[in-house]
């Protein structure tokens, strides 16, 4: 199994489905590890969760502990809607791109195609950029800076519990094609 060439990654076998793939035990060969990563990413965190938690925790902290205002006066609602709209546009554009390439949006399943067009021309993570737009829009809508205070934690959680695993999966799955894409397009913007 460790001697399979890169061609075998293009079409997953039934044994490489997420149901059967697990991280290999310590001391297992690099080839088996590559096959495991090619099957699916080892995502540790549901990507929208930190954003949602930051909004809920920020709202609660602002109402119950300490008010940290983010007041744009009469511009608050239009600014918030602008960020919500940008986030929705990115989300649906990305979903459409995934649909056209017949690959999954599920962060726990393996990619069947490498998307490099549409919003992926500008960012390797357009849905997460859209999620940042939602977070900013929610903070402005709620008129509190608390959700934004959590931004460094959200970034670290996404970077190390999600994106690191997705990138390892895509590199194991698509090899040089993904490395060329990664060199051409930034992770965020």
C-alpha positions, 0 to 999 in steps of 0.5 A: 500500500505504501508503494502506490504512486501519485496517480492513485490519489485521483480516484479514491478506492473504497478502502480510502473512504473517510469511514476506513481512514485513520491516522496511522500509528507512530512509526507507520511509513510516510506512504501510508500517512500520505494515503491517509491524508489523501483520503480526507483532512483531519479537521479538528474544528467545525469552521463556523463554530469559532465565529458563532461562539465569538458572536454569542460570547461577545453579545453576552459579555457586552450585555452582562459583564462590560459594555465595549461599544462599537457605535457607528451611529446611523451608519451601523445598519448599512455597514453591517448589511454591507459586511453580511452581503459580502459574506453571503456573496462569497459563501454562495459563489464558493458553493457554486464553484464546489457544485460545478466541480462536483466536490464537497464543502464538508470540511471532514470529507475528502476533496474530489477536485481542486477548485482554482477558479471563481473565488479561489482565484483570490483566496484559498479560503473564500468561505472563511473570508466570508465568515470574517465578513459575517463576524465584522457585520455581527459586531457592527450590528450588535454595536459591540467590539467584543466579537472582534476581541476574539479575532486572534483566537479565531484565527489561531483555531482556524489556522491550526485546527482546520486550514493546516489539515485541509492544506495537508489533505490537498497537497497529499491528494493533488500534489504538484498541482496544489503546490503550484496553486498555493504558490500563486494564491494567498491563503486569505486575501 
